[in-house]
Amino acid sequence: MPRRTAFFFDERCFWHAAGLHSLIVPVGGWVQPPSAAGHAESPESKRRLKNLMDVSGLSERLLLRSAPLASLEDLLRVHPASYLQRFQAMSEAGHGELGEEAPVGPGSYEIARLSAGLAIGAVEAVLRGEADNAYALSRPPGHHCLADRGLGFCYLANIAIAVEAARARHGLERIAVLDWDVHHGNGTQSIFYERDDVLTLSLHQDRCFPVDTGSLEERGTGAGLGYNLNVPLYPGSGHEAYLYALRRLVLPRLEAFRPQLIIIACGYDANAVDPLARMQLHSESFRAMTALLLDAADRLCDGRLVLVHEGGYAEAYVPFCGHAAIEALAQVRTEVQDPFLAMITAQQPDAAFQAFQRAELDRQAGVL
């Protein structure tokens, strides 16, 4: 049966500019100016996703919403005032570096606040019962951002800000955040690392970015010990590895935690043609993963599930991955067919590699 799925977006999020880069390297010296979008974190993958939704008719079957900028009160629950002031000053100056791979352009501060606001709005719509579940097309992303430092295209910790807003406004005591972006969700992990009221889980390509975080041994400290789970996957892991990891490691942990809300840091950069990673997922992978988590949310927290858009840099392919995930969230199908699917499914890891990856995941489960 179709769900009431709210979709939060705002054209202004597509206007954040990261500066003149060739993929992730600043132009200059031996690096030539790009011929097209330039920086990997361009708006095109997200804009094309929304365009595909409009053309396919999927948008008409969703509750289309926007949201106000995250308030200063919302931001200060996660980020110190000194960091926000530094970010705002760079934004007003029109340039600056807020951290590694976090270049600031004109208006970036306000747009990042809007991106966080969309995540808050999506969570609010679900908690208020206005929608069964929700999707936030947030940009810029947020899962790498630390409390006091930008990192990896991320300036504000969108999901952490939405988590704290939900706790403050609705008194939630247990929230789970699952990050399946191909890069480790180090920012979200760091913010909740010493707490037992937020369960953080991350599936990611091992040592992709950041290279020094995301190991199995990082399990939390103090009260948070055991409330952080990392599932590093070998480069080249495909569809079956992700589904096995979810069933073998993630879903049992969710069952034990019994969250009142599940939020997914929904990156699509584990797709097979992404320029910043080496995994082998396709659109049906994201459809299947979303369906698994929707079923878990139905069993654990009355279906309260929110997806917040993170990475994904293959402009031609992210739209098909995102479209499939949102179809699964809303439990509807359109006529859209993925033209890349046959090629990617034909290149999935062979049985020997799949067995090797499953054995490693079994080992991880045994250690935990």
N, C-alpha and C positions, 0 to 999 in steps of 0.2 A: 504494500500500500504506500502511495506517495507520502512523503513527510512535508511538513511546513518548514522549509529550509530558508533561512534568511541569508542574504548575500550582501555584505557590506563592502562598498567601494567608493572611491571619489577620484575624479579625473585629476585633481590637484596632486595626488600621490605620484602620478606619472611625470610630474614636472620637476622632480628632484634631479639635479644634475651633478654627477660625481667628478666632472672635469675631463680634460682631454687625455685619454689613455688608449693604449692598444691592449685590449683585454684587461689586464690588471697592472700593466707597466706604464708609468707616465711617459708621454711622448717627449723626445729629446735625445740628443746624442745619437746613438745608433738606432733608436726606436723611431720608425716612421709614423707619421699621422695616419690614423685609420681611414678607410674609405667609407665606412658606414657608421654604426652606432658608437664604436669606440670602446667604452668601458663595459666590462662584462655585465655589471649590474645596471643595464639599461632598462628603460620602461617597456621595451617592445615585447618581451615574453609575456608580461602581465597584460598589456594592452591587447595583444593578440588573443589571449585567453578570453577576455571580456568580449572582444569582437566575435570570436567563434561562438560564444554563448548566445549573443544577440542573433547571429545569423541562423543558428541551429534551432532557435526557439526555446532553448533551455532557460534563458533569462525570464521569459514570460511565465515560467512555472515556479519561480522563486519569489520571495519577498525581498524586493530590491530596496536597500536602505543606505544611508550615509550616517555619519556621526560627527559630533563636534570634536575639536582638538582635545587631547587629554589635558586636564587641568593641571596647574602647578601642584595642587594638593596630590593628585594622582601620581605625578612624576616623583615627588619628594618621598613617597613611600619606598622608592627603589633607589633613586639617584640623589647624591648630595647636591646642595644648592651650588657649590663651587663648580661642579662639573657642568650643570645646566647653564650657569652664567658664562662659562668658557665657550660652550657650544653656541649659545645665542650670539656672543660677540663675534665668533668666526662667521656665523651665518650672515650677520649684518654687514660684516666686512666683505663678504662674497667669496672668501677662500680660507683655507686652513686645513690642517690635518688633526683630526680628533683622536687618532690612534693609528695603528698599523692597518693599512687598507681601509681607511675611513676618511676620505677627502670630503671636505665641506664646500658646498656651493651656495650661491645666493638663495635665501629662503629655506635652506635645509632644516633649520630648527623648527620652523612652523610646520613644514611638511612631515617631519618625523613625529611631531606631536599629533598630527592628523592620523598618521599611520598607527600610532599607539591608540588613538581614539577609536579607530575602526575595530581594533581588537577588543577594547573595552565594550564597545557597542554590541559586538557579536555575542560576547559573554552575557551582557545585560539582557539581550533579547531572549536568550535561552532561559536564564534564571527567572525572568519575569513571566515566563510562559507565553511570550508573544510568538515564539517559534519553537519547533521541536529540536532543531539543531541549527548551526550557523557556520558561515564561511566568511572570513575577513580577507579581502585582497589587499593586504597591508604592503606598503612600500614607502620608505626603505624597510628592509627586514630588521630583525632585532635579536636573534638568538645567540649571536657572538658577543653582544655588548655587555661589558662588565658594569658594575655599579658606577665606577668612576673613570671609565675609559672606553672609547669606541674601538671597534675592531671588526675587520672582515665585512665591510659595507654596512655595518650596524651602528646606530647612533643612540637609540633608546631601546631598552629591553621590553619590547612590546608585550610579550606574553607575561613576563613577570609583573609588569605594571597592571595588566588586566587581572592577574591572579590576586594581587593585593587589593585592587578595587573590589573584586568579588568578595573577598574576606571582610573588607571594611563595611560594605553595603549590605551584605546578605549573611554574614556570620558563618560562612562555610569553614569547616574544620579539616577537610581532606580533599585536596585537589591533585590530580595527576597530570603531568605534562609529558607527553611522548613526542620525541623529536626524531623524525625520519628523514630530515635533510641529510644529504650525503656527508656533510661536514659536522663534526662534533658540536653539540649544543653546549659549548663551554660556558657561555655567559649565564644562561638559565641555571646550569649546574652550580656555578659559583655563588649565585645570589641565594640559593636555597640549600647550600651544602651542609649547613649545620642545623637544619630544621627537619622535623618529622611530620609536619602538616602538609607538605608539598612533596609528592613523589616525583622525581625526575628520572626519565629514561631516555636513552639516546642510542639509536641504531645509526652507524656511520661507517664510512670507509676508513679503515685503520690508518692512522698517521697521515691523513690527507690535509686537514686544516682544522684547528691548529695542530701542528705536528707533535706537540709535547703534552697534549691532553687527550682524554677519552679512553683511558685504559680500564680494563676490568677491575683493577685494584682501587680505583677511585670510587669509593662506596659511601662517602659522607663522613662527617666527623661529629663528635659530641652527640647531641640528641638526633642528629641527622644520619648517624651511622646505619647503613642498610637501607636508606631512603633515596639513594642515587644508584642507578644501574646503567652501565655502559655496555653496549654490545658492539665491539669493533668487528667489522667484517673484512675479509680479504678483498683486495682489488679484483674485479672481475666477477664477484658474486652476482648472481642473477635472481630472477623471479622466485625460484623455489627457496633460495637461501633466506630471503627476506620473510617469506611466509613461515618458514620453519622457525626462524628466530622469534617471530611474533608469537607463534603457538608455544614454543618450547620455553621461552624466557620472559617475554613481556606480559602475555595474558595471565600466566600464573601469578606474577607479581601484582598485577592489577586486581585480580581476584582476592588476594590476601589483604590488599590495602583498602578495598571497598571505597573508592573515591565517590564524592558527591558531584563531581564534574570532571570530565576528561577534556584536555586541550591538546591538540596535535600541532606541533611546529611542522607545517606541511611544506617541505621543500621538494622540488622535483628534479634536483640535480643528480640524483642517482640514476637518471635515465641514460640510455646507452650511448647517446650522442652529445652528452654535455661536455663542454670544453674544459671544465675545471675538476673533473673526477673521472674514474675509470670503472664504473659499475655497469650493470646490464639490465636495468629495469625498463619497462615499457608501460603504455597506458593501462593495460589490463592489470599490471602489478599494482598500480595506485588504486584502481577500482577495487581489487580484491582486498588490499590492506584497509581501505576505508570501510568496506563491508564488514571485515572482521572487527574493527573497532566500534562500528555502529552496533553490531550485535553485542559486544561487550558492554557498551554504554546502556543498551536496553536492559541487560541483566543486572548491572551494577548501580546505575544512577538515573533511572527513568529516562534513558536516551539522551541525557544532557551531554552533547558532544559539540565541540567547536574546533574548526580547522582555521589556522592562521597561516597565511602564505609566507614562506621564507624564500629560499634560493631556487635556482633553476635558470640556466643561462643559454640553453639552446632555443633560440627564438622560434624556430620552425616547429619544435616538438613539445615544448612546455604546454602550449594550448591544448594538445590532445590529452596529455597526462592530467592536467587540471580539470578538463572537461569531464573525463571519466570519473575522477574522484568526486566531483560535485554531483554528477548523475547518481553515483552510489549513495552519496549523502542524502539526496532528495528522493532516492529510489524511483527514478524515472529513466527512460531511455529515449534518446532522439535518434535521428537517422545518421548521425555523424559516424564515419568509419575512419579508423586510424590508418593512413597510407604507409606508415613506417612499420606497422606491427609485424607483418610477415618477415621482413628483413631482420628485425631484432629477435624475434622468437627463433629464427633459424640459427642465430649466433649465441644461443644460451650455453652455459657451461655443460660439458659432457657429464656422464654419470659418475666418472671417477672423481672429478672435481667437486661435484655436488656431495658425494659421500665424504670427501675430505672436509668440506665446510661443515656438514652436519656433525661430524665427529668433533670438530673444534667447538661448535655450539653446545654439544653435549658435555664437553669438558668444562666449558664456562658454567653451565648449569650445575655441574657437580661441585665446582669450586664455591659457588654461591650457597 
